[in-house]
Amino acid sequence: MIWETVLKGQEYLLMIIFVLISVGLIKEHMLFNSTFYYIKQVVKSNRMLVAILSAIGGLLPISGRVTVSAGMLDTVAPKRGQPGRENYGIVDYLSTHHYYIWSPLEKTVLVPMAAFGLTWISLMSILWPLLAVSAALILFYIFYYIKEEDVVVTPIIDFDFKISDVIRNILPMIAAIVSVINGYNAIWAFGLLVLYYCLLTKTWNIKHLLAYVHWEVIFIVAVIIVFGNYVKGYEKDITEVIKSTPFNFDTITGTVYLSLLALGSGFILGSSSRFAAFTVLLTQLYGAQYFIWFFALEYAGYLLSPAHKCVAVGKSYFGTPLLKYFTVLGIWALLLILTGGMITFL
């Protein structure tokens, strides 16, 4: 019994390890760069260019993504001190944070998939309303607040793009993601992707590859899986204990306490992997029907957290006032909470 509790479901840790290694190789060898510059060269609509650049900058599977995205957007933003530049800080933040809801490269998606044994489709069937309101807010901001004249496009010179770069560098990643989205085994999909990128970059040093892995995340997920297995084994007993405390959904007061706990932990910790961990832990304790509610609250707290460095990065790049930041982020957080609340309680 004890070994089943400890080991069951731990194979999903391989999926996370393979994703992190793939991301590390992409970053170190700059495998996506040429495609980015090509897109920047051919897009005609200035605001559409901003939307595409923000999407690429946000999607790049690298640490410090908000800084990379800011650098990309800075290439088309007005110069320092000119009107309209401050709006790019908001675009930078929005474009690099909606991926936490849906990208199979993000720990916030990988952790629940691993902990609950879900496919990507199953997880998205729960979280899609949060993604829908987030996408609507982002597109509204870009196309309403960014003006065509606020986008400064500098011609690219000495640039040589080859379609072979896309086929060789990006298509394998897309194929792995699509296969996971379509329900294929994520461990095999990302394992083969690691093997391919090792061949492509001629990287075979195991110690070097393992240096890409965030072992703190692996440990957190391993503990969560064990905890979830334990909860399943003693579900009735744990339910009775919860009902005897103020922290339960049987009363309005208990619901408020639990909601503040979820919102507060995301706000205080300011970490995507930790908010995902707390979301999973609370869901394991209180039931799958509350998953989207806990996710919305933890994510809202994370977006507004003073421990979250992304606001400082954008502010330093674009001079965006803090009041402007937290007005938009407050609206986003409120949309997430209202959406999660309506789905859970109505």
C-alpha positions, -999 to +999 in steps of 0.1 A: +000+000+000+028+025+009+047+019-023+015+023-044+009+056-026+045+068-033+050+055-068+016+057-085+015+085-111+052+094-107+059+086-144+044+120-152+075+135-138+093+124-169+070+145-190+079+176-171+117+168-173+115+163-210+097+196-215+122+215-195+152+199-214+136+207-247+130+243-236+166+246-224+180+235-258+157+259-277+169+288-256+206+280-256+208+274-294+183+302-303+163+278-325+133+301-330+150+334-337+150+334-376+113+327-378+106+357-355+125+381-377+108+368-408+074+375-393+085+409-383+095+416-418+064+406-437+034+417-415+018+448-429-007+459-402+012+476-374-012+466-346-013+431-360+025+431-358+023+440-322-003+412-315+020+387-333+052+398-316+035+397-282+022+362-290+056+350-301+074+366-272+049+352-248+050+317-263+087+314-263+094+285-239+122+301-219+127+315-184+126+353-181+101+353-210+087+387-201+121+402-206+125+386-240+090+397-250+098+433-238+129+433-260+109+422-290+082+448-284+108+475-278+118+471-315+085+486-326+076+508-296+080+546-297+112+560-283+115+567-246+094+598-236+072+596-266+034+592-263+020+556-265+052+539-253+037+532-218+010+510-233+036+484-244+043+475-208+007+463-205+009+444-238+041+428-226+025+416-194-007+404-209+010+385-238+033+366-215+008+355-189-022+339-206-001+309-216-003+298-179-038+288-186-033+267-217+002+260-229+014+224-224+049+238-219+039+256-187+042+242-152+007+256-144-007+232-171+018+203-166+013+201-128-025+195-129-021+171-159+005+151-139-013+153-106-048+143-119-036+121-148-055+144-173-050+148-210-045+183-223-080+182-239-096+172-206-079+200-188-088+226-214-124+214-212-124+228-177-102+259-181-114+273-215-137+299-200-108+315-182-088+315-214-117+330-233-121+361-211-083+365-210-080+364-248-109+389-251-092+414-227-058+411-245-072+416-280-093+445-268-063+462-252-040+458-282-065+470-308-081+497-287-052+513-269-024+507-294-027+531-324-012+524-358+010+555-354+023+542-321+040+513-339+075+521-353+086+496-378+123+496-387+132+478-420+153+446-414+186+445-434+211+417-439+185+391-430+184+357-446+153+335-439+150+299-449+119+278-447+142+250-437+147+268-404+110+264-396+109+228-407+141+219-388+137+240-356+101+247-350+080+221-367+091+193-343+080+213-313+047+220-329+043+183-337+049+174-301+025+199-288-002+189-313+003+152-304-002+160-267-033+181-275-047+152-295-043+129-265-011+110-274+012+100-246+030+132-235+060+113-221+067+097-255+060+130-274+084+151-254+109+123-249+113+120-287+114+158-289+144+158-265+161+131-286+156+151-318+169+184-303+199+165-289+206+152-325+201+187-340+223+205-315+248+177-310+242+179-273+248+146-255+263+155-222+238+142-196+250+166-169+245+195-192+210+184-202+199+178-166+211+213-157+180+226-177+157+208-152+141+228-124+144+202-097+123+222-072+094+219-095+100+181-099+101+177-062+069+197-057+050+177-083+063+144-068+050+154-033+016+165-048+012+132-065+019+113-033-005+136-014-032+130-040-027+092-038-030+094+000-062+116-002-078+091-025-071+063+000-086+081+029-112+103+011-141+097+035-120+103+067-105+135+052-139+148+041-152+143+077-123+162+091-127+191+067-164+194+075-156+198+112-134+229+104-145+265+094-127+258+060-154+241+040-180+250+013-210+241+034-214+277+047-209+312+032-183+319+059-164+288+051-165+296+014-151+330+020-123+317+043-113+291+016-115+317-012-093+342+007-068+314+015-065+305-022-063+342-034-039+351-006-015+322-012-012+332-049-007+368-039+019+362-012+040+336-031+039+352-065+051+320-082+034+302-111+047+267-100+036+274-064+001+287-074-003+255-095+008+234-066-017+251-042-045+248-067-039+210-070-036+205-033-068+224-025-086+205-053-074+172-040-088+181-006-122+197-016-131+180-049-126+183-086-158+205-089-139+233-073-108+231-095-116+261-118-125+282-087-092+275-070-073+280-103-090+314-109-083+326-074-047+314-073-040+328-107-057+362-099-035+364-067-004+356-087-011+383-113-014+409-086+014+397-064+041+422-053+065+392-054+059+389-092+089+405-109+072+409-143+056+443-135+091+457-126+105+444-159+079+461-181+079+493-160+117+497-165+114+490-202+084+511-211+078+535-182+043+522-176+028+537-144+020+513-117-015+526-114-021+517-151-006+483-145-028+474-116-059+489-131-057+465-161-045+435-139-073+442-114-098+440-143-082+408-155-082+392-120-118+403-115-129+387-148-111+354-139-128+353-104-162+361-118-159+335-145-147+308-122-173+317-096-202+316-121-191+282-134-186+267-099-215+281-079-243+289-104 
